[in-house]
Amino acid sequence: MKRKIVRLFLLTFVFLTSLNAAYSEDIRIQNLHIINVQQDADFASTAKLNINDALVIFLPEMLQYIDGLELKFEIPEEVAVQKDCCEFAIYENLSPMPRTGQIDYSGEKIFRGIIPSKFSWIVQIPFSNQNNLKTNQYTTKIGQVPKLKDHYIFVRLHQLIANLPQNVMDADISITIRPILSHKGKFLLNLTCPDENIETCTIFLDDTAYNISSLKNGIYLESGIHNVTIISEYYRTEVRKIRIDMAKQTEVSIQMRSIEPTLIITAPSGIKVYIDDELCTKIGREFIIPEGKHRIKFNIGDYEVTRTITIVKGHTYKANISVDLQVSEE
C-alpha cells in the first residue's frame, strides 16, 4: 500500500512539473513585420501592427554593447477602451524561421502581457540576468531572458475577445524598438616596442594593473575619461588620457621608446654646434647621447655661446639658439 502511495505521489509530481515546463504552441498570425536592430545609440525603428500581427526583431551578430531591447507601445484609443481585448506575447524556439509570407509557426511562449487600457506602455527585454532593468508603473520588464542563439526576438499580438469591432481590428498599434545600450565601451591597445620586449610592460588603466596578454582582445570600460600608464624597466613611461564612448570601440596605438637619453639640437643655418668640442652633424634630428655631463657650444662667426647639461637616462633634451634683431628709436 505504501509503495502505491509513493508511486502515485511521484507520478503526480512529474505531471505537475511537466505542466510548468515550456511547451510548444501552434501560432497563426495575420501579417509579419520585420525590424533589423543596429548597435547604435540613436537607433529607433517603428512598426505598426494590427491585432493578430507579429513582429520579428533581428539583432546584430555581436551583442557586446546591447543589454536588452525596449519596446514602446502607442495604443490607439479604440484599443485602449476595449479592456483586456489583446495580449502581447514573446516566443522562442520558433519553427520555421520567421520570414515574410509565413503565417503558421510553433514556438514556446516565455512572456505574456495584456495590452493595458492606456495610451502608452513600455516593455523591456533583458539579454542577461545581470541587468539593472526594473518594473514600474510605466515599464514592464519581462522576467525570463530569451535565448538569442538565432539572433532574433519574435513577438505577437493576439486577440483575446471574439467579435471585436472592425475599427479595433483595423487599428494600428505602434511599437518603437530601441536597443538598451551598455554604458561601457571597448578599449583596444596596440603596443609596439623597438626590441620586442613587450611582455616587460605593465599597463595601468586608472589604478588597475594589466599585462599585455590580458588586453590582447581588448577590455570593456565604463564610458568617460580614463588614464592609461605604461611602465617598463626597458622603456620610457608613457602616459595617455583616453575617452571611452558608450557602445563604441576606442583603439589607441603607442610606440614605446628606448630608455636611452636623447638630444635634439635646433639652430639657424650657418651656426656651428659642438658637443664636447666635437662638431655635431645631427642638427634638427633626435639622437642618442650618453649619460653624464656634456658641453654644448654654438659658434656664430666670432660669437660663442656655451652651456653645460647633465644627461639622465629616460629623458629627451632639447637645445636651441635663436638670433633676434631688435630695432629701437630714441
NORFENVEN-V695181 format. One line per field, one symbol per residue. ss: DSSP state (A for helix, B for strand, O for the rest). psi: psi as a letter, one per 20 degrees, with the letter a starting at -180 (. if undefined). burial: + if it has 16 or more other ideal C-beta (glycine too) atoms within 10 Angstrom, else -. Layout:
ss->???
psi->???
burial->???
This chain:
ss->OAAAAAAAAAAAAAAAAAAAOOOBBBBBOOOBBBBBOOOOOOOOBBBBBOOOOBBBBBOOOOOOOBBBBBBBBBOOAAAAOOOOOBBBBBBBBBBOOOOOOOOBBBBBBBBBBBOOOOOBBBBBBBOOOOOOOOOOOOBBBOOOOOOOOOOBBBBBBBBOOOOOOAAAAOOOBBBBBBBBBOOBBBBBBBBBOOOOOAAAOBBBBOOBBBBAAAAOOOBBBBOBBBBBBBBOOOBOOBBBBBBBOOOOBBBBBBBOOBOOOBBBBBBOOOOBBBBOOBBOOOOOOBBBOOOBBBBBBBBBOOBBBBBBBBBOOOOBBBBBBOOOOOOOOO
psi->ghhgggggggggggghghhiqpqppppprgqpqppopqmphjppqpqoqrpjrrppopqqgpkhipiaqpoppopqghghinpkiqqpqpqrlqpappqpipiprqrppiqpppprmriqppppoqirhnrjqqpaihpppqhppqpkhjlqppqpppphpqlqqhhghiqpopoppqqoqqjrrppppopqqhkklhiipppoodjpqqrhhijgjrqpqqqapqppppqqiirqpppqpqppqpkrpoppppoqqqipqrppppqqqippppoljpppjkpiqpqppqqaqqpppppndippppqpqopqqjqpqppqpqpqpppqp.
burial->--------------------------+-+--++-+-+-+-------+-+++++++++-+---+-+++++++++-+--+++-+--++++++++-+---+------+-+++++---+-----+-+++++------------+++--++-----++++++++----+---++-+-+-+-++++++-++++-+-+-+----+--+-+-+------+------+-+-+--+-+-+-+--++-+---+-+--++-+---+-++---+++++-+---+-+-+----+--------+----+-++++-----------+-----+-+-----------
